[in-house]
Amino acid sequence: TPGHADFGGEVERTLNMADGCLLIIDAQEGVMPQTKFVLRKALEMGLKPILVINKIDKAFATPNKALDEATDLFLTLATDESQLDFPVFYAIGRDGKAWETLPQKNSEGNYNNVEGDIKPLLDAIIKYVPAPTGDISGDLQMQICSLEYDSYQGRMLIGRVKRGRSSSPSVLLF
């Protein structure tokens, strides 16, 4: 949650594990202060964000205003022209729906029963986020982002494999 002592460090550790990112903005709340911080860090690290205007179905949602705010933020933070070319999607995440253009509301003035699924956003991730790089033949090297514990599975390390692969069948790496 933004505001805790290590928010900046947590953002940087997480972004260091990524090859791309989704910048998700609530269509009702718009750009928040933490959005600026996270986008600045993502752009500094060379990530190319995919903008998602989410919760377009909220009663007081203003997706076009949220897009304008996000565009202004990109204009403020971009350090080169290529960072101003970003894909935009509109979504109702709770329903697993995303569109490349803002869908038309139904005859009742809402998005209930408007056709859609998450496939366009997943296709965009494949198209715009570069594939991971690394040497899978070398010794295992993993950047750990967080530690978890499960009473059944025990200690779990969550992170990014930078090199190699695990020889243990009980290890699941992402």
DASULSUL-V527806 format. One record per backbone hydrogen bond with DSSP energy under -0.5 kcal/mol. CO is the residue of the C=O (numbers start at 1). NH is the residue of the N-H. If there is no record, write none. Layout:
CO_NH + CO_NH
//
This chain:
1_4 + 4_7 + 6_10 + 7_11 + 8_12 + 9_13 + 10_14 + 11_15 + 12_16 + 14_17 + 15_18 + 19_130 + 21_23 + 21_50 + 22_24 + 23_25 + 23_52 + 25_54 + 26_30 + 27_62 + 30_26 + 32_35 + 32_36 + 33_37 + 34_38 + 35_39 + 36_40 + 37_41 + 38_42 + 39_43 + 40_44 + 41_45 + 42_47 + 43_46 + 47_49 + 48_21 + 49_51 + 50_23 + 51_89 + 52_25 + 52_54 + 53_91 + 54_27 + 55_58 + 58_61 + 62_66 + 63_67 + 64_68 + 65_69 + 66_70 + 67_71 + 68_72 + 69_73 + 70_74 + 71_75 + 72_76 + 73_77 + 74_78 + 80_83 + 81_84 + 82_85 + 84_86 + 87_51 + 89_53 + 90_99 + 91_56 + 92_95 + 92_96 + 92_97 + 93_96 + 97_92 + 98_117 + 99_90 + 106_109 + 110_106 + 111_114 + 117_98 + 118_121 + 118_122 + 119_123 + 120_124 + 121_125 + 122_126 + 123_127 + 124_128 + 125_129 + 128_130 + 134_136 + 135_138 + 135_164 + 141_162 + 141_163 + 142_144 + 143_160 + 146_158 + 148_156 + 150_154 + 154_150 + 156_148 + 157_159 + 158_145 + 158_146 + 160_143 + 160_162 + 162_135 + 163_141 + 168_171 + 170_172 + 171_173
//
